[in-house]
């Protein structure tokens, strides 16, 4: 299963799940956090830009990228809170 995480608080919950692929923007994961999670064996991918999920066009682009890497898996998207 693949999760697109939009807020850091959700990352803390999803990281506990077994056998998941996690994708997040730079607003959720710093480069250092990303490297630390990879070193611990987590399947985490970090976009080099912020991903808020509020803009539909942005969200569609991000989901297309994830689909390229996980074509047969369901993608769960965290609900984006309005700022």
N, C-alpha and C positions, 0 to 999 in steps of 0.2 A: 504494500500500500504506500502511496505517495501523499505527503502532506505539504501544502504551501502555507507557511506560517507568516503572518502579517504583523504580529506583535511579540515582543520578547517574552511576555508572560505566558503565551501559549507554547513557546518553545520549551519551557520548563516542564510542561505537562506531556507534550508529544515525545520528548526525548526518552521518557520512561517506557514507551511502547516498544515491544519487540519487533524486529524485522521490518522497520519502516525506512523509507527514503524521505528525507526532509529537505525542502527547498526554502530559502528565505532571502530577503533583500539585505542590503547593507545597513538598513535602519534597524534590523533585528540582530544581525550578527556582525561583529567587527572582524577584521582579518585575523586578529589574535584568537578570538573565541572560536572562529571557524577552524583554525589550525589545531587548537586544543581538542576540539571535538573529533576531528579526523584522527588525531594521534590516539585517542581513546577508542577508535574503531567504529565511530558512528558514521552512518551514510548521510552526510550533510553536504548540500551544495549551496553556495552563496552567490547571489547575483551581485555584480559590482555597482549596482545602483539601488536606490530605495524602491521598495515595492509596498504600496499602501493598500491596494485593492479597492480604493475609492473610485478611481478612474477606470471605466469599463474597457477602454482601448488598451490601457496599460496592462490590465488583468488578462485580456485576451492574448496579448503578445507573450506574456510570461507563461501562460498555460500552453501556448503552442511550443515554446521552448522546452517545457517539461515533457510534453507529449512526445517530442522528438527523442528524448532519452528514455522514456518509459511508455512506449506505444501501447502496451497491452494492460496497463495497470490503471485502476481508478485513482483519480486525483481529488483529494479532499482539500478544500480551501477554507481557511479560517474566516469567519464572518468579520468584515472590516467595521470597526466602530467608527462612527462619524466624529470628526474632530470638533 
